[in-house]
Amino acid sequence: MTRLNARIPEGPLAEKWTAYKSGSKLVNPNNKRKLDIIVIGTGLAGASAAASLGQLGYNVKVFCYQDTPRRAHSIAAQGGINAAKNYPNDGDSAYRLFYDTIKGGDYRAREANVYRLAQVSNQIIDLCVAQGVPFAREYSGLLTNRSFGGAQVSRTFYARGQTGQQLLLGAYSALSRQIAAGTVKLYNRRDVLDMVLVDGKARGIIARNLVTGEIERHAAHAVVLANGGYGNVFFLSTNAMGSNVTPAWSAYRKGAMFANPSFTQIHPTCIPVHGDAQSKLTLMSESLRNDGRIWVPAKMKDVEKLRNKEIKPSDIAEADRDYYLERRYPAFGNLVPRDVASRAAKERCDAGFGVGSTGVAVFLDFADAIKRKGHDAIDSLYGNLFQMYEQIVAESPYETPMMIYPAVHYTMGGLWVDYELMTTIPGLYAIGECNFSDHGANRLGASALMQGLADGYFVLPYTIGNYLANEIHTPRFDTASSEFNLAAQAVTDRLQQIKNSGGKESVDNFHRRLGKIMWEYCGMARNDAGLTEALYQITELRHEYSRGVKIPGRLDEYNPEVEKACRVADFIELGELMVRDAQQRRESCGGHFREEYQTSEGEALRNDDEFAFVGAWEYRGRDVAAELHREELQFNEIKLSQRSYK
Amino acid sequence: MNFTLKIWRQKNVTAKGEMVSYDVSGISPDSSFFEMLDTLNQKLITTDGDPVAFDHDCREGICGTCSLYINGRPHGPVKGVTTCQLHMRAFKDGDTIFIEPWRAKAFPVVRDLVVDRSALDKIIQAGGYVSVNTGGVPDANTIPVPKEKSDAAFDAATCIGCGACVAACSNAAAMLFIGAKVSHLALLPQGRVEAAKRVQNMVACMDELGFGNCSNTYACESDCPKGISVTNIARMNREFLGAKLFSEKEKVIKESL
């Protein structure tokens, strides 16, 4: 029944990538010049891919919705990037990084892809340093590392709390160099609204120029999606306001399968929600958990006194504090993986021990670390994060503990891809967060940057050649062909339809309503009855949206409401698929926690006999339920066990 | 909290703009400046008005997309923050707040408060990189970099490319932006190799794009949300002079041969 073939190379795990590279087809430099590639998105994955492909000699067109490629949301990643360099001599290796990633993902990722990721991780660090990325260094002048959740070695390279920014600026500089060289052409302020297929292969896109509203057609021999994650389906998330699923979703509608959509990551350390006008949530880096201790009061009377502002957090005696992560998980303590830490915070708040004015927050306390290491040392490690916290909350973490609560941060699910990062549409690739590939049901900290750059710099440039080698006789495409006409017309019609829906409610209102449904029923904890309810409510919302949304202004001008309207329409459809996926997966794993399936201690209870598969959904039409395909996961190297961080 | 907003409205790059007055009420002091503008826009949308266009994205102070000129200062009254990190508690209840786009010849208005800053991309394309290819680089620890240098490079590299320095400068100069990139790369051994060529190309590009000369007022440093220091401009000037002298000397030597 399944059409899914991951095309994993034969041979021992550690030799698969080398074997693949030796056996894959090449395109000679003269032919590369005749081949066009479209890259959508300029985050770590998109920018690094576009720069590397341009350098190889392909003709690259790169698209982003931002005014410049340097602003993609990878820029906001704080903590770091993992690599198996083993510089600290603490026992790290590619195998260990691979093992931690598979285990951290709760055994729902593909072994071969993850092993390759671990293998190329070291090259990323080498390249970034050569580009001038100012990673943190020791006084010896050599690079330094820190530890991160889900690992017992220190393998995380970082640039203060702005690692994503520095890595993205590195990729952006490489991209700028190629733009100057003429190998890459930049299309900024563009939304990519549809994929164009010719004879079943990806051959181009339909984009909307956000400044003029013009509908543009672009053809290519291959299309690479690097449009990031879809966390904004929850309305409130740590994603940028413009982050969206639209390019990936248009690919899904054209036949690319969407895998594990319900696998979303709720990050444990974010600044809690303050009120109804809130537009986004801000992350506080996981690296803070290296030195911060998470706690809530152990006694209900202290909780009440805190809420009535009768006492300060520091008034609560050590013995009356519940350092619940250290209590429940002595081996990993505050450094348990994100899903575990998030659920534990929810458990305490649900039990009534939450702090802050809403009772939906826990403390992240640096008092001990400041005492132990000194104010200056803490400042050099986390200075900018503390500052950011103070700007938002108007409290200094040097004086009083931070208050944090989990928030939607990352999506492990995404377009299904094979070993070559190709979707189920030939010639259409998905890289970085927008594919489902490497993180299983939960991503470890500092692994997103690693995956984005691995895909863009070191994987795709090889694998895409294997496809394009067969395309050297394919001439450039005419964008006046019937396929392009049809796709462009469909986009125009859809925009007209949204514009003319004649409703009264703003796009943001619908988006907020969708977010509430998703957070309530498909967030940190899910159950069958709730998911059924969510399905019903989302279907209602979709119908209301089609006749009730109000778009001011015109289509042929700079109009942010039009941009949002397309994105939210897609989020509503995606929300429905996420719920269906969460419902079919009758087990708990990683970030997907089904209340019906837990151990007596409240830990996620996997069901490997029935659910050790990737669930990939195939679009069957707007009002028809999507069809589930399974890619069974083979674990040859790693023995499946219950994840324990105790 | 309640506010009166005076906002610059302009249909497109060729249209004539004007300040228009709006009232907003019931704003939480914990709201960000953009959440306040969101509230205004929601009201405008549901009352058949025309929502105000403004650039914003990450809303956590790092992407550099936001760009408002608030009460005569880029990113508003609080030092060291971008507009998206500005909270309404920084204002007094009942205040009148003036909101304008960045004003600079090199940054044409797209609509309302949105400007086109692609000139900054062009400057980076002129040389703001190390010419290294993917692949074929040495191990990351082959070249030690003194921590002090690396830290100084990092400080310069934290520029978010928002353009506040240009908006703050009476000459609309981009010296701080370029100075930061030139310094970041010139301080590192990896970037040193091309330092002379880089600074000359970037400065030449800046001149072509219509940015003005340094006003020597330090307004750029004062209004930079990331606290980029003007010492970076001094370093750029040194690099530039050195590069010029060196290329002059080379010319003389070549001619004498």
Boltz contact constraints between the chains, C-beta under 6 A:
constraints:
  - contact:
      token1: [A, 52]
      token2: [B, 134]
      max_distance: 6.0
  - contact:
      token1: [A, 55]
      token2: [B, 133]
      max_distance: 6.0
  - contact:
      token1: [A, 68]
      token2: [B, 121]
      max_distance: 6.0
  - contact:
      token1: [A, 70]
      token2: [B, 161]
      max_distance: 6.0
  - contact:
      token1: [A, 71]
      token2: [B, 63]
      max_distance: 6.0
  - contact:
      token1: [A, 71]
      token2: [B, 65]
      max_distance: 6.0
  - contact:
      token1: [A, 75]
      token2: [B, 62]
      max_distance: 6.0
  - contact:
      token1: [A, 75]
      token2: [B, 63]
      max_distance: 6.0
  - contact:
      token1: [A, 76]
      token2: [B, 58]
      max_distance: 6.0
  - contact:
      token1: [A, 76]
      token2: [B, 60]
      max_distance: 6.0
  - contact:
      token1: [A, 76]
      token2: [B, 62]
      max_distance: 6.0
  - contact:
      token1: [A, 125]
      token2: [B, 140]
      max_distance: 6.0
  - contact:
      token1: [A, 126]
      token2: [B, 137]
      max_distance: 6.0
  - contact:
      token1: [A, 126]
      token2: [B, 139]
      max_distance: 6.0
  - contact:
      token1: [A, 126]
      token2: [B, 140]
      max_distance: 6.0
  - contact:
      token1: [A, 127]
      token2: [B, 137]
      max_distance: 6.0
  - contact:
      token1: [A, 129]
      token2: [B, 140]
      max_distance: 6.0
  - contact:
      token1: [A, 130]
      token2: [B, 132]
      max_distance: 6.0
  - contact:
      token1: [A, 130]
      token2: [B, 137]
      max_distance: 6.0
  - contact:
      token1: [A, 130]
      token2: [B, 190]
      max_distance: 6.0
  - contact:
      token1: [A, 131]
      token2: [B, 130]
      max_distance: 6.0
  - contact:
      token1: [A, 131]
      token2: [B, 132]
      max_distance: 6.0
  - contact:
      token1: [A, 132]
      token2: [B, 130]
      max_distance: 6.0
  - contact:
      token1: [A, 132]
      token2: [B, 185]
      max_distance: 6.0
  - contact:
      token1: [A, 132]
      token2: [B, 188]
      max_distance: 6.0
  - contact:
      token1: [A, 132]
      token2: [B, 190]
      max_distance: 6.0
  - contact:
      token1: [A, 132]
      token2: [B, 191]
      max_distance: 6.0
  - contact:
      token1: [A, 134]
      token2: [B, 150]
      max_distance: 6.0
  - contact:
      token1: [A, 134]
      token2: [B, 153]
      max_distance: 6.0
  - contact:
      token1: [A, 134]
      token2: [B, 154]
      max_distance: 6.0
  - contact:
      token1: [A, 134]
      token2: [B, 157]
      max_distance: 6.0
  - contact:
      token1: [A, 137]
      token2: [B, 147]
      max_distance: 6.0
  - contact:
      token1: [A, 137]
      token2: [B, 150]
      max_distance: 6.0
  - contact:
      token1: [A, 139]
      token2: [B, 147]
      max_distance: 6.0
  - contact:
      token1: [A, 141]
      token2: [B, 144]
      max_distance: 6.0
  - contact:
      token1: [A, 141]
      token2: [B, 145]
      max_distance: 6.0
  - contact:
      token1: [A, 141]
      token2: [B, 146]
      max_distance: 6.0
  - contact:
      token1: [A, 142]
      token2: [B, 141]
      max_distance: 6.0
  - contact:
      token1: [A, 142]
      token2: [B, 144]
      max_distance: 6.0
  - contact:
      token1: [A, 143]
      token2: [B, 140]
      max_distance: 6.0
  - contact:
      token1: [A, 143]
      token2: [B, 141]
      max_distance: 6.0
  - contact:
      token1: [A, 165]
      token2: [B, 62]
      max_distance: 6.0
  - contact:
      token1: [A, 173]
      token2: [B, 128]
      max_distance: 6.0
  - contact:
      token1: [A, 173]
      token2: [B, 129]
      max_distance: 6.0
  - contact:
      token1: [A, 176]
      token2: [B, 124]
      max_distance: 6.0
  - contact:
      token1: [A, 176]
      token2: [B, 125]
      max_distance: 6.0
  - contact:
      token1: [A, 176]
      token2: [B, 129]
      max_distance: 6.0
  - contact:
      token1: [A, 177]
      token2: [B, 129]
      max_distance: 6.0
  - contact:
      token1: [A, 179]
      token2: [B, 125]
      max_distance: 6.0
  - contact:
      token1: [A, 180]
      token2: [B, 125]
      max_distance: 6.0
  - contact:
      token1: [A, 211]
      token2: [B, 110]
      max_distance: 6.0
  - contact:
      token1: [A, 240]
      token2: [B, 57]
      max_distance: 6.0
  - contact:
      token1: [A, 240]
      token2: [B, 58]
      max_distance: 6.0
  - contact:
      token1: [A, 241]
      token2: [B, 57]
      max_distance: 6.0
  - contact:
      token1: [A, 242]
      token2: [B, 57]
      max_distance: 6.0
  - contact:
      token1: [A, 274]
      token2: [B, 30]
      max_distance: 6.0
  - contact:
      token1: [A, 275]
      token2: [B, 28]
      max_distance: 6.0
  - contact:
      token1: [A, 277]
      token2: [B, 31]
      max_distance: 6.0
  - contact:
      token1: [A, 277]
      token2: [B, 35]
      max_distance: 6.0
  - contact:
      token1: [A, 277]
      token2: [B, 39]
      max_distance: 6.0
  - contact:
      token1: [A, 279]
      token2: [B, 35]
      max_distance: 6.0
  - contact:
      token1: [A, 279]
      token2: [B, 38]
      max_distance: 6.0
  - contact:
      token1: [A, 280]
      token2: [B, 59]
      max_distance: 6.0
  - contact:
      token1: [A, 282]
      token2: [B, 60]
      max_distance: 6.0
  - contact:
      token1: [A, 391]
      token2: [B, 81]
      max_distance: 6.0
  - contact:
      token1: [A, 391]
      token2: [B, 85]
      max_distance: 6.0
  - contact:
      token1: [A, 457]
      token2: [B, 134]
      max_distance: 6.0
  - contact:
      token1: [A, 506]
      token2: [B, 42]
      max_distance: 6.0
  - contact:
      token1: [A, 506]
      token2: [B, 45]
      max_distance: 6.0
  - contact:
      token1: [A, 552]
      token2: [B, 45]
      max_distance: 6.0
  - contact:
      token1: [A, 558]
      token2: [B, 110]
      max_distance: 6.0
  - contact:
      token1: [A, 558]
      token2: [B, 111]
      max_distance: 6.0
